[in-house]
Amino acid sequence: MNHDIVLFLEMTLAGFLTLCIFSFLYKDNPFYRLAEHIFAGLSAGYYVGLIWHSVIMQQLWVPITQNGQYSLILPGLLGVLMFTRLVDRLSFLSRVSIAFVVGNTAGISIIQQLHGFVLPQLGDTMSRFGQEFWGPLIILIGVVSTLIYFYFSKEHKGALGITAKVGTVFIMVSFGAHFGYTVMGRVSLLIGRVQFLFVDWVHSFNKIIN
């Protein structure tokens, strides 16, 4: 079969599924549910295959059987214990794996956040006071007031309450900036799909008829 025809059929299928997703803008319908189920099924199948080959085989089975790294048996057993949640009588064993993952992740995340965000931000803010004043001062006020907003050991009254309200303003500004960034990201995805429908798809169709 001609390569252009195969490409057109592939792009037609992709365009059809794109339109099926866009049809949800009108209302829920069978075409949208069809595309949704296809996407969910393909994603689940892809990630199962990815985890099987890149994690279970490459990082667990092959190192144990071929390289003699028997220390990996322990994390392998922790992974197996997660499946005990499927059996009611043995589901309590999965708590061992969950506790290990949560504790390990929390410990690593705290160190990463401290060295990756808190200390660099603190050092950068303090160093800027020698170059400018208002910018670092606003950042310092935002950080301190936001931390006080989440300080619940004492009732927010008086100066503490005023500072907490200032922290609320900074929090809302941060949420608004993140929301705007997210919207812009989704708009860029929309532009990409519209360009695919009206440029790439039409161009492949013109190559077929010409």
C-alpha positions as CSV (number, residue, x, y, z in Angstrom):
1,M,0.0,0.0,0.0
2,N,1.2,3.5,-0.9
3,H,3.0,5.2,2.0
4,D,0.9,8.4,1.6
5,I,-2.4,6.4,1.8
6,V,-1.2,4.6,5.0
7,L,-0.2,8.0,6.5
8,F,-3.6,9.5,5.6
9,L,-5.4,6.6,7.2
10,E,-3.4,6.9,10.4
11,M,-4.0,10.7,10.5
12,T,-7.7,10.2,9.7
13,L,-8.0,7.8,12.7
14,A,-6.2,10.3,14.9
15,G,-8.4,13.1,13.6
16,F,-11.6,11.1,14.2
17,L,-10.6,10.4,17.8
18,T,-9.7,14.1,18.3
19,L,-13.1,15.1,17.1
20,C,-14.7,12.5,19.4
21,I,-13.0,14.1,22.4
22,F,-14.0,17.6,21.2
23,S,-17.6,16.4,21.0
24,F,-17.8,16.4,24.8
25,L,-18.0,20.2,24.5
26,Y,-21.5,19.7,23.2
27,K,-22.5,16.9,25.7
28,D,-21.6,13.5,26.8
29,N,-22.1,11.0,23.9
30,P,-21.0,7.6,22.7
31,F,-18.3,8.9,20.5
32,Y,-16.6,10.7,23.4
33,R,-16.9,7.5,25.6
34,L,-15.4,5.4,22.8
35,A,-12.3,7.7,22.5
36,E,-12.1,7.9,26.3
37,H,-12.1,4.1,26.7
38,I,-9.6,3.6,23.9
39,F,-7.3,6.2,25.5
40,A,-7.6,4.6,29.0
41,G,-7.1,1.1,27.7
42,L,-4.1,2.0,25.6
43,S,-2.5,3.9,28.4
44,A,-3.0,1.1,30.9
45,G,-1.6,-1.5,28.5
46,Y,1.3,0.7,27.6
47,Y,2.3,1.4,31.2
48,V,1.9,-2.2,32.2
49,G,4.3,-3.3,29.4
50,L,6.7,-0.4,30.2
51,I,6.9,-1.3,33.9
52,W,7.2,-5.0,33.1
53,H,10.2,-4.6,30.7
54,S,11.9,-1.5,32.2
55,V,11.4,-2.2,36.0
56,I,10.6,-5.9,36.7
57,M,12.8,-7.4,34.0
58,Q,15.7,-4.9,33.6
59,Q,16.0,-3.7,37.2
60,L,14.9,-6.8,39.1
61,W,14.9,-10.1,37.3
62,V,18.0,-9.7,35.1
63,P,20.2,-8.3,37.9
64,I,19.2,-11.1,40.2
65,T,19.5,-14.0,37.8
66,Q,22.4,-12.9,35.6
67,N,24.4,-10.5,37.8
68,G,23.9,-12.1,41.2
69,Q,22.6,-9.0,42.9
70,Y,20.6,-10.9,45.5
71,S,20.1,-7.8,47.6
72,L,17.3,-6.9,45.2
73,I,15.2,-9.8,46.4
74,L,14.1,-7.7,49.4
75,P,12.6,-4.8,47.3
76,G,11.1,-7.5,45.1
77,L,9.4,-9.1,48.1
78,L,8.1,-5.6,49.1
79,G,6.6,-5.3,45.7
80,V,4.9,-8.7,45.9
81,L,3.4,-7.8,49.3
82,M,1.5,-5.0,47.6
83,F,-0.6,-7.6,45.9
84,T,-1.8,-9.0,49.2
85,R,-4.3,-6.2,49.2
86,L,-6.3,-8.4,46.8
87,V,-6.8,-11.0,49.6
88,D,-8.7,-9.7,52.6
89,R,-7.0,-12.0,55.1
90,L,-3.5,-11.0,54.0
91,S,-4.1,-7.3,53.1
92,F,-2.4,-6.2,56.3
93,L,0.9,-7.3,54.9
94,S,0.8,-4.6,52.3
95,R,1.2,-2.0,55.1
96,V,4.8,-3.0,55.3
97,S,5.5,-2.0,51.7
98,I,3.3,1.1,52.0
99,A,5.1,2.2,55.2
100,F,8.5,1.7,53.6
101,V,7.6,3.6,50.4
102,V,6.0,6.5,52.4
103,G,8.8,6.8,54.9
104,N,11.5,6.5,52.3
105,T,9.8,9.0,50.0
106,A,9.1,11.5,52.8
107,G,12.7,11.4,53.9
108,I,14.1,11.9,50.4
109,S,11.6,14.6,49.6
110,I,12.3,16.6,52.8
111,I,16.1,16.7,51.9
112,Q,15.4,17.5,48.3
113,Q,13.0,20.3,49.2
114,L,15.4,21.7,51.8
115,H,18.5,21.7,49.6
116,G,16.7,22.3,46.3
117,F,14.3,25.1,47.3
118,V,14.5,26.4,50.8
119,L,18.2,26.9,51.3
120,P,18.8,28.2,47.7
121,Q,15.8,30.6,48.0
122,L,17.0,31.8,51.4
123,G,20.6,32.4,50.1
124,D,19.5,34.0,46.9
125,T,17.1,36.4,48.8
126,M,19.7,37.4,51.3
127,S,22.3,38.0,48.7
128,R,20.0,40.2,46.7
129,F,19.7,42.7,49.6
130,G,23.1,44.0,48.7
131,Q,22.0,44.8,45.1
132,E,18.4,45.9,45.6
133,F,15.9,46.3,48.4
134,W,12.3,46.1,47.5
135,G,12.3,42.9,45.5
136,P,14.0,40.7,48.1
137,L,11.9,42.4,50.8
138,I,8.7,41.4,49.1
139,I,9.9,37.9,48.7
140,L,10.9,37.7,52.3
141,I,7.5,39.1,53.5
142,G,5.7,36.6,51.2
143,V,7.7,33.6,52.5
144,V,7.3,34.6,56.2
145,S,3.6,35.5,56.0
146,T,2.8,32.3,54.1
147,L,4.5,30.2,56.7
148,I,2.6,32.0,59.5
149,Y,-0.6,31.4,57.6
150,F,0.0,27.7,58.0
151,Y,1.0,28.0,61.7
152,F,-2.0,26.7,63.6
153,S,-0.6,26.2,67.1
154,K,-1.8,29.7,68.0
155,E,-5.0,31.5,67.1
156,H,-4.6,34.1,64.3
157,K,-5.3,37.3,66.2
158,G,-3.6,40.6,66.4
159,A,-0.3,40.9,64.5
160,L,-0.3,37.2,63.9
161,G,-3.7,37.4,62.2
162,I,-2.7,40.4,60.1
163,T,0.4,38.6,58.9
164,A,-1.6,35.5,58.1
165,K,-4.0,37.7,56.0
166,V,-0.9,39.0,54.1
167,G,0.1,35.4,53.6
168,T,-3.3,34.7,52.1
169,V,-2.8,37.4,49.5
170,F,0.5,35.8,48.5
171,I,-1.0,32.4,48.4
172,M,-3.8,33.6,46.1
173,V,-1.3,35.3,43.8
174,S,0.6,32.1,43.6
175,F,-2.5,30.0,42.9
176,G,-3.6,32.5,40.2
177,A,-0.2,32.3,38.5
178,H,-0.2,28.5,38.6
179,F,-3.7,28.4,37.2
180,G,-2.9,30.8,34.4
181,Y,0.2,28.8,33.5
182,T,-1.9,25.6,33.5
183,V,-4.5,27.3,31.2
184,M,-1.9,28.5,28.8
185,G,-0.5,25.0,28.7
186,R,-3.9,23.6,27.8
187,V,-4.5,26.3,25.2
188,S,-1.2,25.4,23.6
189,L,-2.4,21.7,23.4
190,L,-5.6,22.9,21.9
191,I,-3.8,24.9,19.3
192,G,-1.7,21.9,18.4
193,R,-4.7,19.7,17.9
194,V,-6.5,22.3,15.8
195,Q,-3.4,22.8,13.7
196,F,-3.3,19.0,13.2
197,L,-6.9,18.9,12.0
198,F,-6.9,21.9,9.7
199,V,-3.3,21.8,8.4
200,D,-1.7,18.4,8.7
201,W,-4.8,16.3,8.1
202,V,-5.9,18.5,5.2
203,H,-2.4,18.4,3.7
204,S,-2.3,14.6,3.8
205,F,-5.8,14.5,2.1
206,N,-4.6,16.8,-0.7
207,K,-1.6,14.6,-1.3
208,I,-4.0,11.6,-1.8
209,I,-6.3,13.3,-4.3
210,N,-3.5,15.0,-6.2
